[in-house]
Amino acid sequence: MDEENINVDIIVSRYNENLKWTLEYPFNKFKYIVYNKGDNNLFEMSAVKRVINLKNVGKCDHTYLYHICSNYYNLNKINVFLPGSVNMIHKKKIAIRILNSIIKSNYTKSFFVSMYTDNLLLKFKDFKMDSYINKYYANRVKNPNSSVAKAKIRPFGKWFMHFFNANNIYNLYCYYGVFSVDREDIMNKNLQTYKSLLYTVSNDISPESGHFIERSWAVLFYPMKNTNIIIKKEQVVSH
């Protein structure tokens, strides 16, 4: 790992993935903080600088919020958030683009790969998730669990207006839990905001609120004056 990488923390939310992708370029230019929610430690550790064991709740959204809440006053300048399943091609393409961009900036800038919409609240106003199956893993288990713990406030529009300033027009959103953000942009929201959202994904393996949070990361970091935005065309692939 290059010395310049001291500006970068890469936070990985791992379940049972082997993390062998950390050995590939450009992933092998970095070290990793792994939040392990799996039932084993059987994963590639040569590039891992720290392992934190967490209860398996809330998927990657819980992990990222947990990291932010636990390190709010001590965050690194560049924070990259990755799921352990980033080896899936649609996630990997985004991650490679982000990491290559960070390298080209001499490890000084964060990059948020985002889709654009005229109005985020209107786009997802009626969105809700009554059931969910991760199709990538569904063929690996006999009876994949499709149950979702419904949010106390739903659909997305009502949830969004409860947590955020609905007077602003938000345009950016991302999928798949793959992004990076500058410390100063994380601190655009106070610690209590992150704690409140963390609570909504802390009590179930598959909470509906996680799908709402996934679509709202850019809102949490708004207006992202310190993070470089890369706009891409929406191409939704099953997680």
C-alpha positions as CSV (number, residue, x, y, z in Angstrom):
1,M,0.0,0.0,0.0
2,D,1.3,3.4,-0.9
3,E,2.0,5.9,1.9
4,E,-0.5,8.4,0.5
5,N,-3.3,5.9,1.4
6,I,-3.3,7.2,5.0
7,N,-6.0,9.6,3.8
8,V,-8.3,6.7,2.8
9,D,-10.4,4.3,4.9
10,I,-12.2,1.6,3.0
11,I,-15.1,0.2,5.0
12,V,-16.3,-3.3,4.0
13,S,-19.6,-4.9,5.1
14,R,-18.9,-8.6,4.9
15,Y,-21.2,-11.5,5.4
16,N,-19.7,-14.8,4.1
17,E,-17.8,-13.4,1.1
18,N,-14.1,-14.5,0.7
19,L,-12.9,-11.0,-0.2
20,K,-10.3,-12.3,-2.6
21,W,-11.1,-9.3,-4.8
22,T,-8.9,-7.3,-2.4
23,L,-5.9,-9.0,-4.1
24,E,-6.8,-7.5,-7.5
25,Y,-5.9,-4.2,-9.0
26,P,-6.9,-1.5,-8.0
27,F,-8.2,-3.0,-4.8
28,N,-4.7,-4.2,-3.9
29,K,-3.5,-0.5,-3.6
30,F,-5.5,-0.1,-0.3
31,K,-6.0,-1.6,3.1
32,Y,-9.4,-2.4,4.5
33,I,-11.6,-2.1,7.6
34,V,-13.8,-5.2,7.6
35,Y,-17.1,-5.3,9.6
36,N,-17.7,-9.0,9.8
37,K,-21.4,-10.1,10.1
38,G,-20.8,-13.7,9.0
39,D,-20.5,-16.8,11.1
40,N,-16.8,-17.3,10.2
41,N,-13.5,-15.6,9.6
42,L,-12.7,-17.5,6.5
43,F,-11.8,-14.6,4.2
44,E,-8.7,-13.1,2.6
45,M,-7.0,-10.9,5.3
46,S,-3.7,-9.9,3.8
47,A,-5.0,-6.4,3.0
48,V,-7.2,-6.1,6.1
49,K,-6.0,-3.7,8.8
50,R,-8.9,-4.2,11.2
51,V,-11.8,-6.6,11.7
52,I,-14.9,-5.6,13.7
53,N,-17.5,-8.3,14.4
54,L,-21.1,-7.1,14.2
55,K,-24.5,-8.7,14.6
56,N,-26.0,-9.7,11.3
57,V,-28.7,-7.0,11.0
58,G,-29.5,-4.2,8.5
59,K,-27.2,-5.3,5.7
60,C,-24.5,-2.9,4.5
61,D,-26.6,0.2,5.3
62,H,-26.4,-0.7,9.0
63,T,-22.7,-1.3,8.7
64,Y,-22.0,2.1,7.1
65,L,-24.1,4.0,9.6
66,Y,-22.5,2.1,12.4
67,H,-19.0,3.1,11.2
68,I,-20.1,6.7,10.8
69,C,-21.7,6.9,14.2
70,S,-18.7,5.1,15.9
71,N,-16.1,7.3,14.2
72,Y,-18.0,10.5,13.6
73,Y,-15.4,12.8,15.3
74,N,-12.5,10.8,13.9
75,L,-13.3,10.0,10.3
76,N,-10.6,9.9,7.7
77,K,-10.7,12.4,4.9
78,I,-11.7,9.9,2.2
79,N,-14.2,7.2,3.1
80,V,-15.0,4.4,0.7
81,F,-17.9,2.1,1.5
82,L,-18.1,-1.3,-0.1
83,P,-20.2,-4.5,0.4
84,G,-18.3,-7.8,0.6
85,S,-20.1,-8.8,-2.6
86,V,-18.4,-6.1,-4.6
87,N,-17.0,-8.8,-6.8
88,M,-20.4,-8.9,-8.5
89,I,-19.8,-7.3,-11.9
90,H,-22.2,-4.4,-11.6
91,K,-20.8,-3.4,-8.2
92,K,-17.2,-4.0,-9.2
93,K,-17.4,-1.6,-12.2
94,I,-18.5,1.2,-9.9
95,A,-15.9,0.4,-7.2
96,I,-13.0,0.2,-9.8
97,R,-14.1,3.6,-11.2
98,I,-14.1,5.1,-7.7
99,L,-10.7,3.6,-6.7
100,N,-9.0,4.5,-9.9
101,S,-10.3,8.1,-9.6
102,I,-8.9,8.3,-6.0
103,I,-5.5,7.0,-7.2
104,K,-5.4,9.5,-10.1
105,S,-6.2,12.3,-7.6
106,N,-3.1,11.2,-5.6
107,Y,-5.4,10.0,-2.8
108,T,-6.8,13.5,-2.1
109,K,-10.4,13.3,-3.4
110,S,-13.5,11.3,-2.9
111,F,-15.8,10.3,-5.8
112,F,-19.5,9.5,-5.6
113,V,-20.9,7.7,-8.7
114,S,-24.5,8.7,-8.9
115,M,-27.6,8.6,-11.0
116,Y,-29.5,11.9,-11.6
117,T,-33.2,12.6,-11.4
118,D,-35.2,15.9,-11.5
119,N,-36.7,15.2,-8.0
120,L,-35.7,12.3,-5.8
121,L,-38.7,12.5,-3.6
122,L,-41.1,12.4,-6.5
123,K,-39.2,9.6,-8.2
124,F,-39.5,7.2,-5.2
125,K,-42.5,8.7,-3.4
126,D,-44.6,5.5,-3.5
127,F,-41.7,3.1,-3.4
128,K,-41.9,0.3,-0.8
129,M,-40.4,-3.2,-0.4
130,D,-42.9,-5.8,0.8
131,S,-40.5,-8.7,0.0
132,Y,-37.0,-9.1,-1.3
133,I,-34.7,-11.9,-2.5
134,N,-31.1,-11.3,-3.4
135,K,-31.1,-13.2,-6.7
136,Y,-27.3,-13.5,-6.7
137,Y,-27.6,-15.7,-3.6
138,A,-31.0,-17.3,-4.2
139,N,-29.6,-20.1,-6.2
140,R,-27.1,-21.0,-3.5
141,V,-29.6,-21.8,-0.8
142,K,-32.7,-24.0,-0.8
143,N,-35.2,-21.7,0.6
144,P,-34.1,-18.1,0.4
145,N,-35.9,-15.9,2.9
146,S,-37.9,-13.1,1.1
147,S,-39.3,-11.6,4.2
148,V,-38.8,-7.9,4.9
149,A,-39.3,-6.0,8.2
150,K,-41.6,-3.2,7.1
151,A,-40.6,0.3,8.1
152,K,-42.7,2.0,10.7
153,I,-43.0,4.9,8.3
154,R,-43.8,4.0,4.7
155,P,-43.7,4.3,1.8
156,F,-40.5,6.1,0.9
157,G,-42.2,9.5,0.5
158,K,-43.5,9.6,4.1
159,W,-40.2,8.2,5.4
160,F,-38.2,10.7,3.5
161,M,-40.2,13.7,4.7
162,H,-39.8,12.5,8.3
163,F,-36.0,12.4,8.2
164,F,-35.0,15.1,5.7
165,N,-35.8,18.6,4.7
166,A,-38.5,18.2,2.0
167,N,-38.2,21.9,1.1
168,N,-35.0,21.1,-0.8
169,I,-34.9,19.4,-4.2
170,Y,-32.6,16.5,-4.2
171,N,-31.3,15.1,-7.5
172,L,-28.7,12.4,-6.8
173,Y,-29.0,8.8,-5.7
174,C,-27.0,5.5,-5.9
175,Y,-27.6,1.8,-5.7
176,Y,-25.6,-1.2,-4.4
177,G,-23.9,0.4,-1.4
178,V,-20.8,1.4,-3.4
179,F,-19.6,4.9,-3.0
180,S,-17.0,7.2,-1.5
181,V,-17.4,10.5,0.3
182,D,-15.3,13.2,1.9
183,R,-15.3,13.5,5.7
184,E,-16.6,17.1,5.6
185,D,-19.6,16.0,3.6
186,I,-20.5,13.3,6.0
187,M,-20.5,15.9,8.7
188,N,-23.1,18.0,6.8
189,K,-25.5,16.1,9.0
190,N,-25.2,15.8,12.8
191,L,-24.4,12.7,14.7
192,Q,-28.0,12.3,15.9
193,T,-29.3,12.1,12.3
194,Y,-27.1,9.1,11.7
195,K,-28.0,7.5,15.0
196,S,-31.7,7.9,14.2
197,L,-31.3,6.2,10.9
198,L,-29.0,3.5,12.4
199,Y,-31.8,2.6,14.8
200,T,-34.2,1.9,11.9
201,V,-31.9,-0.9,10.5
202,S,-30.7,-2.4,13.8
203,N,-33.4,-4.9,14.6
204,D,-33.8,-7.1,11.6
205,I,-31.7,-8.9,9.0
206,S,-33.7,-7.4,6.2
207,P,-35.3,-4.1,7.1
208,E,-37.3,-2.2,4.5
209,S,-35.7,1.0,5.9
210,G,-32.4,-0.1,4.4
211,H,-33.8,0.2,0.9
212,F,-35.0,3.7,1.7
213,I,-31.5,4.6,3.1
214,E,-29.9,3.1,0.0
215,R,-31.7,5.7,-2.1
216,S,-30.8,8.5,0.3
217,W,-27.1,8.4,0.8
218,A,-26.5,11.5,-1.4
219,V,-29.2,13.3,0.6
220,L,-27.3,12.6,3.8
221,F,-24.1,14.1,2.3
222,Y,-25.9,16.9,0.6
223,P,-24.6,19.3,-0.9
224,M,-21.3,17.3,-1.3
225,K,-19.1,20.3,-1.9
226,N,-16.0,18.3,-1.1
227,T,-16.8,15.1,-3.0
228,N,-16.5,14.8,-6.7
229,I,-19.8,13.7,-8.4
230,I,-19.7,11.3,-11.3
231,I,-23.1,11.1,-13.1
232,K,-23.9,7.8,-14.8
233,K,-27.0,6.5,-16.5
234,E,-29.3,4.4,-14.4
235,Q,-29.0,0.7,-15.1
236,V,-30.6,-1.3,-12.3
237,V,-29.4,-4.8,-11.7
238,S,-30.7,-7.1,-9.0
239,H,-28.5,-6.9,-5.9
